[in-house]
Amino acid sequence: MSVMKWSVIALAVAAGTSQMAFASQQSESKGFVEDAKLDLLLRNAYFHRDHKDGVQDQSRWGQGFIATFESGFTQGTIGVGVDAYGLLGVKLDTGKSREDGGIAFFGTDSSGKTQDDLSEAGVAIKFRASNTVLKYGDQMPSLPVLAHDTTRLLPQTFTGTLITSHEIEGLELNVGRFTGQNNLTETAHDNGRLKSIDVLGGTYSFTDNLSASLYFSDIKDVAEKKYANVNYIFPLSDSQSLGFDFNIYKSDYDSEFTGTGKDEDNTIWSLAATYSVGGHSFIVAHQRSHGGFNYVDDEGNIQQVGYAYDIGDGGNGIYLANSFLSDFNGKDERSWQASYELDFSEYGVPGLAWKTAYIRGTNIDTGMGDASEREIFNQVSYVVQDGPAKDLSLKLRNSILRTSNTYWNDMNEIRVFVEYPLSIL
């Protein structure tokens, strides 16, 4: 952890020439109750995976209720507050197959039957001094090396301590230790069997158009990870810009995790360039994975692992350009993306957006030769702008995946999300 500590200190020193944060958030606290918020998110979600290799199709449909409470902080030098959440997922349909197929909406009982509902609650206590918050308890962290999964019916949660500091304007520092992970389909605390994960890092905005991040993590008996990001947007005119986003992970996997009897490593990076003009965005990206390991699963099949995530660091712990249905993160995989985004507000329909992408990956080391994969992705989303249904959002996503990679099956996938946020307090 000493390397982690000194690297983040270096990031802070680099930012030291900037002015201190312009105001103390704690000094502006109105009180525990006065600044409190209570929100309820109604999420209706449907997944369908149409497998093309003779594997039975899977589908899941459920209604989720995600309630979050955030108190304000008591007044004084050190403020105290409480955050809490309550999660409930109700099964609406599971199709013909009992198999989950990686959809991860609901768990199964001892007979293999899909459970009718899923619920969880958590609470965390928080303290604030100046612009620094320490929170202990049940949380949903969103960091490049520890990011809870938000892509299913209910979110993933973790238990531990996280310090977030904004003492220098433009600089965010994070230090944390978590000892519990709750998986998406189970309700018992620490059902993810996480021993511990230590995280340390920060993000600094040099200007409105240039920012950089540096993060480290240590997942006990699993892996150590380093992550870096540089994001730059070059304005060309009032309506045009050229943006670049570079992300890289360096992972060292413990022999206890790999099962190969030795430590293994992987480096994966992506570089995306985006040209935006009006409501149009044209993106090209390249992603490259180097290293990894092969292992034999419980059925005797040889599987390849390049960049591994959701191994104690959350199901969204992959801040890379080519992460779609396939993450294109195989051992030694190289992938290219070409995509297009359209914001229809330019044409008088605010809230409506469309994204389409084509991604192709090659050179995947499967342990039995090279493999390739390709994906066509389309997503349409709409957010109601006004009226009784204001903020109601609809998202329809389709992926067509074809692969010779033994780890995946060919499939067509449809995801539908209908969400309605309610501000209760």
C-alpha positions as CSV (number, residue, x, y, z in Angstrom):
1,M,0.0,0.0,0.0
2,S,3.0,2.3,0.3
3,V,3.2,2.7,-3.5
4,M,-0.5,3.5,-3.5
5,K,-0.1,6.1,-0.8
6,W,2.8,8.0,-2.4
7,S,1.3,7.9,-5.9
8,V,-1.9,9.6,-4.7
9,I,0.2,12.1,-2.6
10,A,2.0,13.0,-5.8
11,L,-1.4,13.6,-7.5
12,A,-2.4,15.9,-4.7
13,V,0.9,17.8,-4.9
14,A,0.5,18.3,-8.6
15,A,-2.8,19.9,-7.8
16,G,-1.3,22.0,-5.0
17,T,-0.9,25.1,-7.1
18,S,-4.7,25.5,-7.4
19,Q,-6.7,27.4,-4.9
20,M,-8.2,25.6,-1.9
21,A,-11.9,24.8,-2.2
22,F,-13.8,28.0,-2.2
23,A,-16.1,27.1,0.8
24,S,-16.5,24.6,3.5
25,Q,-19.5,22.4,2.9
26,Q,-19.8,21.6,6.6
27,S,-20.0,25.3,7.5
28,E,-23.0,25.6,5.2
29,S,-24.9,22.7,6.7
30,K,-28.5,23.4,7.6
31,G,-29.0,20.4,9.8
32,F,-29.7,16.6,9.9
33,V,-33.4,17.0,8.9
34,E,-33.3,20.3,7.0
35,D,-30.9,18.8,4.3
36,A,-32.4,15.3,4.3
37,K,-33.6,13.6,1.1
38,L,-35.8,10.6,0.5
39,D,-36.1,9.2,-3.0
40,L,-37.8,6.2,-4.6
41,L,-36.9,4.8,-7.9
42,L,-39.4,2.5,-9.6
43,R,-37.5,0.3,-12.1
44,N,-39.2,-2.1,-14.4
45,A,-36.6,-4.2,-16.2
46,Y,-36.8,-7.0,-18.9
47,F,-33.9,-9.1,-20.3
48,H,-34.1,-11.6,-23.0
49,R,-31.2,-13.6,-24.4
50,D,-31.8,-15.5,-27.6
51,H,-28.9,-18.0,-27.9
52,K,-28.0,-19.2,-31.4
53,D,-26.0,-22.3,-30.5
54,G,-28.7,-24.7,-29.3
55,V,-28.5,-23.3,-25.8
56,Q,-32.0,-22.7,-24.3
57,D,-33.0,-19.0,-24.3
58,Q,-33.2,-17.1,-21.0
59,S,-35.4,-14.2,-20.0
60,R,-36.2,-12.3,-16.8
61,W,-38.8,-9.6,-16.1
62,G,-39.1,-7.8,-12.8
63,Q,-40.3,-4.7,-10.9
64,G,-37.8,-3.1,-8.7
65,F,-38.2,-0.6,-5.9
66,I,-35.1,1.3,-4.9
67,A,-35.6,3.6,-1.9
68,T,-32.7,5.8,-0.7
69,F,-32.5,8.1,2.3
70,E,-29.7,10.7,2.8
71,S,-29.8,12.8,5.9
72,G,-28.1,16.2,6.2
73,F,-25.2,16.7,8.6
74,T,-25.6,18.1,12.1
75,Q,-24.1,21.6,12.5
76,G,-20.8,22.2,14.1
77,T,-17.1,21.5,13.3
78,I,-17.8,17.8,12.6
79,G,-21.2,17.0,11.2
80,V,-22.9,13.6,11.7
81,G,-25.5,12.0,9.4
82,V,-27.0,8.7,8.2
83,D,-27.7,7.2,4.8
84,A,-29.9,4.2,4.2
85,Y,-31.5,2.2,1.4
86,G,-34.2,-0.4,0.9
87,L,-34.3,-2.6,-2.1
88,L,-37.2,-4.8,-3.3
89,G,-37.4,-6.8,-6.5
90,V,-40.6,-8.6,-7.5
91,K,-40.6,-11.4,-10.2
92,L,-43.0,-10.8,-13.0
93,D,-41.8,-13.5,-15.5
94,T,-38.9,-15.9,-16.0
95,G,-39.8,-17.4,-19.4
96,K,-39.5,-21.2,-20.0
97,S,-35.9,-21.7,-18.7
98,R,-34.9,-22.0,-15.1
99,E,-31.4,-21.2,-16.0
100,D,-30.3,-17.6,-15.2
101,G,-27.8,-17.4,-18.0
102,G,-26.0,-14.5,-16.4
103,I,-29.0,-12.2,-16.3
104,A,-28.8,-12.1,-12.4
105,F,-32.2,-10.7,-11.5
106,F,-33.3,-13.3,-8.9
107,G,-31.8,-16.2,-6.9
108,T,-33.0,-19.8,-6.8
109,D,-34.2,-21.9,-3.9
110,S,-33.0,-25.4,-3.0
111,S,-35.1,-27.0,-5.7
112,G,-33.7,-24.7,-8.4
113,K,-36.9,-22.7,-8.7
114,T,-36.5,-18.9,-9.3
115,Q,-37.4,-16.9,-6.2
116,D,-40.5,-14.7,-6.3
117,D,-38.9,-11.7,-4.8
118,L,-35.6,-10.3,-3.4
119,S,-35.1,-7.7,-0.7
120,E,-32.3,-6.0,1.1
121,A,-31.8,-3.0,3.4
122,G,-28.7,-1.2,4.6
123,V,-27.5,1.8,6.6
124,A,-24.3,3.8,6.9
125,I,-23.2,6.5,9.4
126,K,-21.3,9.5,8.0
127,F,-19.1,12.3,9.4
128,R,-18.1,15.5,7.7
129,A,-15.4,18.0,8.5
130,S,-14.8,20.8,6.1
131,N,-15.2,19.2,2.7
132,T,-14.2,15.7,3.7
133,V,-16.7,12.9,4.4
134,L,-16.1,9.6,6.2
135,K,-18.8,7.0,5.7
136,Y,-19.0,3.6,7.4
137,G,-21.6,0.9,6.6
138,D,-23.6,-0.3,3.6
139,Q,-22.8,1.7,0.5
140,M,-22.8,1.8,-3.3
141,P,-19.3,3.0,-4.3
142,S,-18.6,4.2,-7.8
143,L,-14.9,4.2,-8.4
144,P,-12.9,2.8,-11.3
145,V,-11.5,0.1,-9.1
146,L,-14.6,-0.5,-7.0
147,A,-17.9,0.1,-8.9
148,H,-21.2,-1.4,-7.8
149,D,-23.3,-3.0,-10.6
150,T,-26.2,-0.8,-11.7
151,T,-27.1,-2.7,-14.9
152,R,-29.7,-5.2,-13.5
153,L,-33.0,-5.0,-11.6
154,L,-31.4,-4.0,-8.3
155,P,-28.0,-2.5,-7.5
156,Q,-25.1,-4.2,-6.0
157,T,-24.0,-3.1,-2.5
158,F,-20.8,-3.2,-0.3
159,T,-20.0,-2.8,3.4
160,G,-17.1,-0.9,4.6
161,T,-15.5,2.5,5.1
162,L,-14.9,5.2,2.4
163,I,-13.3,8.7,2.9
164,T,-14.1,11.2,0.1
165,S,-12.3,14.6,0.2
166,H,-12.7,17.8,-1.9
167,E,-10.4,20.0,0.1
168,I,-8.7,21.3,-3.1
169,E,-10.9,22.7,-5.8
170,G,-11.0,20.3,-8.7
171,L,-9.4,17.5,-6.8
172,E,-11.3,14.5,-5.4
173,L,-9.4,12.0,-3.2
174,N,-10.8,8.6,-2.1
175,V,-9.5,6.1,0.5
176,G,-11.5,3.1,1.5
177,R,-11.6,-0.4,2.9
178,F,-14.6,-2.8,2.3
179,T,-15.1,-6.2,3.9
180,G,-18.5,-7.2,2.5
181,Q,-20.0,-7.5,-1.0
182,N,-23.6,-8.4,-1.6
183,N,-24.3,-10.0,-5.0
184,L,-27.2,-9.1,-7.2
185,T,-29.3,-12.3,-6.6
186,E,-28.7,-12.9,-2.9
187,T,-29.9,-11.1,0.2
188,A,-27.5,-12.2,3.0
189,H,-24.8,-9.7,3.9
190,D,-21.4,-10.5,2.4
191,N,-22.8,-13.3,0.2
192,G,-20.1,-12.3,-2.3
193,R,-17.5,-13.8,0.1
194,L,-15.2,-10.8,-0.1
195,K,-12.3,-11.0,2.3
196,S,-11.4,-7.3,1.9
197,I,-10.6,-4.7,-0.7
198,D,-8.5,-1.6,-0.1
199,V,-8.9,1.3,-2.5
200,L,-7.0,4.6,-2.9
201,G,-6.9,7.2,-5.6
202,G,-8.2,10.5,-7.0
203,T,-9.3,12.6,-9.9
204,Y,-8.1,16.1,-10.7
205,S,-9.6,18.5,-13.2
206,F,-6.7,20.7,-14.5
207,T,-9.1,22.7,-16.6
208,D,-12.7,22.4,-17.7
209,N,-11.5,20.3,-20.6
210,L,-8.6,18.3,-19.1
211,S,-8.8,15.8,-16.2
212,A,-6.8,12.8,-15.0
213,S,-7.4,10.0,-12.6
214,L,-5.1,7.5,-10.7
215,Y,-6.5,4.6,-8.6
216,F,-5.2,1.5,-6.8
217,S,-6.8,-1.4,-5.2
218,D,-5.8,-4.6,-3.3
219,I,-8.4,-7.4,-3.2
220,K,-7.1,-9.8,-0.6
221,D,-6.0,-13.2,-2.1
222,V,-7.4,-12.2,-5.5
223,A,-5.7,-9.3,-7.2
224,E,-3.9,-5.9,-7.0
225,K,-5.0,-3.3,-9.6
226,K,-3.8,0.0,-10.9
227,Y,-5.9,2.3,-13.0
228,A,-5.2,5.6,-14.8
229,N,-7.3,7.8,-17.0
230,V,-6.7,11.0,-19.0
231,N,-9.7,12.8,-20.6
232,Y,-9.3,15.8,-22.9
233,I,-11.8,17.8,-24.9
234,F,-10.5,20.2,-27.6
235,P,-13.1,22.8,-28.6
236,L,-13.2,23.5,-32.3
237,S,-16.0,26.0,-32.3
238,D,-19.2,26.7,-30.4
239,S,-20.8,23.6,-31.7
240,Q,-17.9,21.3,-32.5
241,S,-15.3,19.5,-30.3
242,L,-12.8,16.7,-30.5
243,G,-12.4,14.5,-27.4
244,F,-10.0,11.9,-26.3
245,D,-10.4,9.4,-23.5
246,F,-7.6,7.0,-22.4
247,N,-8.1,4.3,-19.8
248,I,-5.7,1.6,-18.6
249,Y,-5.8,-1.2,-16.0
250,K,-2.8,-3.2,-14.8
251,S,-3.8,-6.2,-12.8
252,D,-1.7,-8.7,-10.9
253,Y,-3.7,-11.9,-10.0
254,D,-2.8,-14.0,-7.0
255,S,-2.1,-17.7,-7.5
256,E,-5.0,-18.5,-5.1
257,F,-7.4,-16.9,-7.5
258,T,-5.9,-18.1,-10.8
259,G,-5.8,-21.7,-9.8
260,T,-2.7,-22.1,-12.0
261,G,-0.3,-22.4,-9.1
262,K,1.4,-19.1,-9.9
263,D,0.7,-15.3,-10.1
264,E,-0.6,-14.0,-13.4
265,D,-1.0,-10.5,-14.8
266,N,-3.0,-8.5,-17.4
267,T,-2.7,-5.1,-18.9
268,I,-5.7,-3.7,-20.8
269,W,-6.1,-0.2,-22.2
270,S,-8.5,1.7,-24.5
271,L,-8.3,5.0,-26.4
272,A,-11.4,6.6,-27.7
273,A,-11.7,9.7,-30.0
274,T,-15.0,11.5,-30.3
275,Y,-15.9,14.2,-32.9
276,S,-19.0,16.1,-31.8
277,V,-20.9,18.5,-34.0
278,G,-24.3,19.8,-32.9
279,G,-26.3,16.7,-31.8
280,H,-24.1,14.3,-33.6
281,S,-21.1,12.3,-32.1
282,F,-18.8,10.1,-34.1
283,I,-16.6,7.7,-32.1
284,V,-13.7,5.4,-32.9
285,A,-11.9,3.4,-30.3
286,H,-9.2,0.8,-29.9
287,Q,-8.8,-1.5,-27.0
288,R,-6.0,-3.9,-26.3
289,S,-5.6,-6.6,-23.7
290,H,-2.2,-8.3,-23.0
291,G,-1.8,-11.3,-20.7
292,G,-4.1,-13.2,-18.5
293,F,-4.5,-16.9,-17.8
294,N,-6.3,-20.1,-18.8
295,Y,-8.1,-22.3,-16.3
296,V,-10.3,-25.4,-16.3
297,D,-13.9,-24.8,-15.1
298,D,-16.0,-27.3,-13.1
299,E,-17.2,-29.0,-16.2
300,G,-13.6,-29.5,-17.5
301,N,-13.8,-26.8,-20.2
302,I,-10.7,-24.6,-20.7
303,Q,-11.7,-20.9,-20.2
304,Q,-9.6,-17.9,-20.8
305,V,-9.4,-14.8,-18.6
306,G,-7.8,-11.6,-19.7
307,Y,-9.0,-8.6,-17.6
308,A,-11.2,-10.0,-14.7
309,Y,-13.6,-7.8,-12.8
310,D,-16.5,-8.4,-10.4
311,I,-14.1,-10.4,-8.4
312,G,-14.6,-8.3,-5.2
313,D,-14.5,-4.9,-7.1
314,G,-18.0,-4.7,-8.4
315,G,-19.8,-5.5,-11.6
316,N,-19.2,-2.1,-13.1
317,G,-15.4,-2.1,-12.5
318,I,-14.5,-1.9,-16.1
319,Y,-14.0,1.8,-17.3
320,L,-13.1,0.9,-20.8
321,A,-14.3,2.1,-24.2
322,N,-15.3,-1.3,-25.6
323,S,-17.4,-2.5,-22.7
324,F,-20.8,-3.5,-24.2
325,L,-22.6,-6.9,-24.0
326,S,-19.2,-8.4,-24.5
327,D,-16.4,-6.5,-22.7
328,F,-13.8,-7.5,-25.3
329,N,-11.5,-8.1,-22.4
330,G,-10.2,-11.6,-23.4
331,K,-6.6,-12.8,-23.0
332,D,-4.5,-10.9,-25.6
333,E,-7.7,-9.6,-27.3
334,R,-7.5,-6.6,-29.6
335,S,-10.7,-4.8,-30.5
336,W,-11.9,-1.8,-32.6
337,Q,-15.1,0.2,-32.2
338,A,-17.0,2.6,-34.6
339,S,-20.1,4.2,-33.2
340,Y,-22.5,7.1,-33.7
341,E,-24.7,9.0,-31.2
342,L,-27.5,11.3,-31.9
343,D,-29.2,13.8,-29.5
344,F,-32.6,14.6,-31.0
345,S,-32.9,17.8,-29.0
346,E,-31.2,19.4,-32.0
347,Y,-34.3,18.4,-34.0
348,G,-36.9,19.6,-31.5
349,V,-37.3,16.3,-29.5
350,P,-35.4,16.9,-26.2
351,G,-34.8,13.8,-24.1
352,L,-34.6,11.4,-27.1
353,A,-31.2,9.9,-27.9
354,W,-29.9,7.0,-30.1
355,K,-26.6,5.2,-30.0
356,T,-25.3,2.5,-32.5
357,A,-22.0,0.8,-32.4
358,Y,-20.0,-2.0,-34.2
359,I,-17.2,-3.6,-32.3
360,R,-14.9,-6.4,-33.5
361,G,-12.3,-8.3,-31.4
362,T,-9.6,-10.6,-32.6
363,N,-6.5,-12.5,-31.4
364,I,-8.3,-14.0,-28.3
365,D,-6.1,-16.7,-26.7
366,T,-8.6,-19.4,-25.7
367,G,-6.0,-22.0,-24.7
368,M,-7.0,-24.0,-27.8
369,G,-6.1,-21.4,-30.5
370,D,-7.2,-17.9,-31.4
371,A,-10.8,-16.7,-31.5
372,S,-12.7,-13.6,-32.5
373,E,-16.0,-11.9,-31.7
374,R,-18.1,-9.1,-33.1
375,E,-21.1,-7.1,-31.7
376,I,-23.7,-4.8,-33.2
377,F,-25.2,-2.5,-30.5
378,N,-28.2,-0.2,-30.7
379,Q,-29.8,1.8,-27.9
380,V,-32.7,4.2,-27.9
381,S,-33.6,6.2,-24.8
382,Y,-36.1,8.8,-23.9
383,V,-36.7,11.0,-20.8
384,V,-40.1,12.8,-20.5
385,Q,-39.3,16.5,-20.1
386,D,-42.5,17.9,-18.5
387,G,-46.0,17.1,-17.5
388,P,-47.3,14.5,-14.9
389,A,-44.8,11.9,-16.1
390,K,-41.8,14.3,-16.0
391,D,-38.5,12.4,-15.6
392,L,-40.0,9.1,-16.6
393,S,-37.3,7.3,-18.7
394,L,-37.5,4.5,-21.2
395,K,-34.4,2.7,-22.6
396,L,-34.4,-0.1,-25.2
397,R,-31.1,-1.8,-25.9
398,N,-30.3,-4.5,-28.4
399,S,-27.0,-6.4,-28.9
400,I,-26.2,-9.0,-31.5
401,L,-23.1,-11.0,-30.6
402,R,-21.3,-13.5,-32.7
403,T,-18.2,-15.2,-31.4
404,S,-15.9,-18.2,-31.9
405,N,-14.8,-17.7,-28.3
406,T,-15.6,-20.7,-26.2
407,Y,-16.3,-18.6,-23.1
408,W,-19.4,-17.0,-24.9
409,N,-22.3,-18.3,-26.9
410,D,-23.7,-16.5,-30.0
411,M,-26.7,-14.5,-28.8
412,N,-29.2,-11.7,-29.5
413,E,-30.0,-9.8,-26.4
414,I,-32.8,-7.3,-25.6
415,R,-32.8,-5.1,-22.5
416,V,-35.8,-2.8,-21.6
417,F,-35.7,-0.4,-18.7
418,V,-38.6,1.8,-17.6
419,E,-37.7,4.0,-14.7
420,Y,-39.7,6.6,-12.7
421,P,-37.9,8.6,-9.9
422,L,-40.0,10.0,-7.1
423,S,-38.8,12.7,-4.7
424,I,-40.6,12.0,-1.4
425,L,-38.7,14.3,0.9
